[in-house]
Amino acid sequence: MKGIILAGGLGTRLAPLTKITNKHLLAVYDKPMIFYPIETLINAGITDIMIVTGGNHAGDFLRLMGNGKEFGLKHINYTYQEGEGGIADALSLAEYFADGEPICVVLGDNIIEKNIIKAVYDFKKQGKGAKILLKEVPDPERFGVAEIEQGKLVNIIEKPKQPRSNLAVIGIYMYDERVFDIVKTLKPSDRGELEITDVNNAYVKEGTMSWEMLDGWWTDAGTFESLLRASVLVSQTGANNK
């Protein structure tokens, strides 16, 4: 299984900080934000990793991480997303890198307390389709929200005004090789982007999407409030513990 970290976009919600660097290179407590998703993948045994970046500061990633030696990796792959076409658009750039293998996709601003070892193992046993991780949150209207009926995932609604559950789809996704064909069928949403929720719902519709609850805390770090929360959580409890 290969790992893909999506770290593009302009990070406008964190301006003026992002006028001088990419959002995913900002500090979360004592490390750059991008270090956390890299460690999430490595802790799960995924060491063939590509980072999809973009914007005006993409070169900063290379200056910071080089070839991945700091993480014990032989190599880190990079690719560049032009503009802001959405998460699914960024994912499409990794098709050549994936080369027909299953993938684990992590959004670059997602930070977890523990690990995804069990989920990765379960997905490998699953053999096909996709898997998402869910977490109960107090503000589900900010996220993609999962609707579960009798233990079965039946739909995902993106940022619903009246959520039917408090189960947020966190930014860690696992897909088989067909995901890139699905992305090619998508049409831009009202935001003008290719939505990862549409990718996930395609798997839900065909009955090959599984789900698990994430153990431990999770947060994104894409706003000033969540960036602060992430730093406090990491300082108090650590992150990506094995």
C-alpha positions, 0 to 999 in steps of 0.5 A, spaced: 500 500 500 502 506 498 501 513 502 499 520 499 498 526 503 494 532 500 498 538 502 496 543 497 491 549 497 492 556 499 490 556 506 486 562 506 483 561 512 490 562 516 492 568 512 496 572 513 501 566 516 500 563 509 502 569 505 509 567 507 509 559 507 504 553 505 499 552 511 502 545 512 508 547 514 506 551 520 508 549 527 503 544 531 506 545 538 514 543 536 513 540 529 511 542 522 504 540 521 506 536 515 510 531 519 504 528 523 501 525 517 507 522 515 508 519 521 501 516 521 503 513 515 510 510 517 507 508 523 502 504 519 507 500 515 506 505 509 513 508 507 512 509 500 509 516 500 507 522 495 506 529 497 501 533 493 502 540 494 501 547 491 501 554 491 507 559 491 511 555 497 511 548 494 519 549 494 519 549 502 517 542 502 523 540 499 527 545 503 524 542 510 524 534 508 529 533 503 529 526 501 525 523 507 532 521 511 529 524 517 523 519 517 528 513 516 525 513 509 529 512 502 525 517 498 519 522 498 515 523 492 512 530 490 507 532 485 504 539 484 497 541 484 495 547 480 490 552 482 485 549 487 481 544 484 479 540 490 481 534 494 479 529 489 483 533 483 489 533 488 488 526 489 488 524 481 495 527 480 497 521 484 495 516 479 502 514 476 505 514 483 500 509 485 501 504 479 495 500 480 496 499 488 491 500 493 492 507 497 492 510 503 490 518 503 491 523 509 489 530 508 495 534 510 492 538 516 489 532 520 492 530 526 491 524 530 492 521 537 494 514 536 494 510 529 491 507 524 494 500 524 488 496 525 484 500 519 490 499 514 490 491 516 483 491 516 483 494 509 488 490 506 484 484 508 478 487 505 481 486 498 477 491 494 473 497 495 474 503 500 474 504 507 473 511 511 474 513 519 469 516 523 469 520 529 464 523 533 464 531 533 460 536 537 460 540 530 458 535 524 456 541 520 463 543 518 465 536 515 462 530 511 457 527 515 456 519 515 449 516 515 449 509 519 443 505 519 443 498 522 451 498 522 451 500 515 454 506 512 448 508 507 450 516 505 455 521 506 453 528 506 458 534 505 457 540 511 449 539 512 446 544 515 442 539 519 446 533 520 443 526 521 449 524 526 455 527 529 459 522 525 464 526 521 468 523 516 476 524 518 481 526 513 484 519 512 481 514 506 483 508 503 482 506 496 483 500 491 486 502 484 479 504 481 479 510 485 482 514 479 477 512 474 471 514 479 475 521 480 475 522 472 467 521 472 466 527 477 463 533 476 465 540 479 461 541 485 457 548 487 464 550 489 467 549 483 471 543 486 472 535 485 469 533 492 472 527 495 465 526 498 463 524 491 468 519 491 466 516 497 459 516 496 461 512 489 463 506 493 458 507 498 453 506 492 456 500 490 456 497 497 464 496 497 465 502 502 467 500 510 468 504 516 471 504 523 471 509 529 477 512 530 480 511 537 483 517 540 482 524 539 483 527 532 483 534 529 484 538 523 488 544 523 486 549 518 483 554 522 486 559 527 481 555 532 483 548 530 491 550 529 491 552 536 487 546 539 491 541 535 497 544 538 494 544 545 492 537 544 499 535 542 503 538 548 498 535 553 498 528 550 502 527 544 500 524 537 501 518 533 503 514 539 505 507 537 
